[in-house]
Amino acid sequence: MQTQRVHFIAKRSQRDIFGIPVLSFFFKNKYMLTLYRLTTLFLLVYAIIYGILNPTKENIFTTAVFWSIF
């Protein structure tokens, strides 16, 4: 059986986040993705440590971080 190849470049929708050049750079660049991951990890670890060290009812930071995750 013989297959045919289709040669075309798919056009992205204007509403696609990767269709916007600036956002495409930020979300496809591996260094920016690593920065986002490290920032998220830092916030998570900081919220856990802050929650352990300050377990009072006035600690809204840890509550806000975990409610935003879930």
C-alpha positions in Angstrom: 0.0 0.0 0.0 1.3 3.4 -0.9 0.9 6.4 1.3 0.8 10.0 0.3 2.4 12.8 2.3 0.5 16.0 2.9 2.8 19.0 2.8 1.2 22.0 4.5 1.8 24.2 7.5 -1.0 24.2 10.0 -2.2 27.7 10.9 -2.8 28.4 14.5 -6.0 30.0 15.6 -5.7 33.6 16.7 -7.2 32.6 20.1 -4.5 30.1 20.7 -2.0 31.1 23.4 0.9 30.0 21.2 -0.4 32.1 18.3 0.7 35.3 20.2 4.4 35.7 19.6 5.4 37.0 23.0 3.4 34.4 24.9 4.7 31.7 22.6 8.2 32.7 23.5 7.5 32.6 27.3 5.7 29.2 27.2 7.9 27.4 24.7 11.3 28.5 26.0 12.7 25.7 28.2 14.5 28.2 30.5 11.3 30.2 31.2 9.5 26.9 31.9 12.2 25.9 34.3 11.9 29.3 36.0 8.1 28.9 36.3 8.6 25.4 37.8 11.2 26.6 40.3 9.1 29.6 41.3 6.1 27.3 41.9 8.2 24.9 43.9 9.7 27.7 46.0 6.2 29.1 46.8 5.0 25.6 47.8 7.9 24.9 50.0 7.8 28.3 51.5 4.1 28.0 52.3 4.6 24.6 54.0 7.5 25.9 56.1 5.6 29.1 57.0 2.5 27.0 57.9 4.6 24.8 60.2 6.3 27.8 61.9 3.2 29.9 62.2 0.2 27.6 62.7 -2.1 30.4 64.0 -5.5 31.2 62.6 -4.2 34.5 61.2 -1.9 32.7 58.7 -3.8 33.4 55.5 -0.8 33.0 53.2 -0.6 29.2 53.6 -4.3 28.8 53.3 -4.4 31.0 50.1 -1.5 29.0 48.5 -3.2 25.7 49.1 -6.6 26.8 48.1 -5.2 28.2 44.8 -3.6 24.8 44.1 -6.8 22.9 44.6 
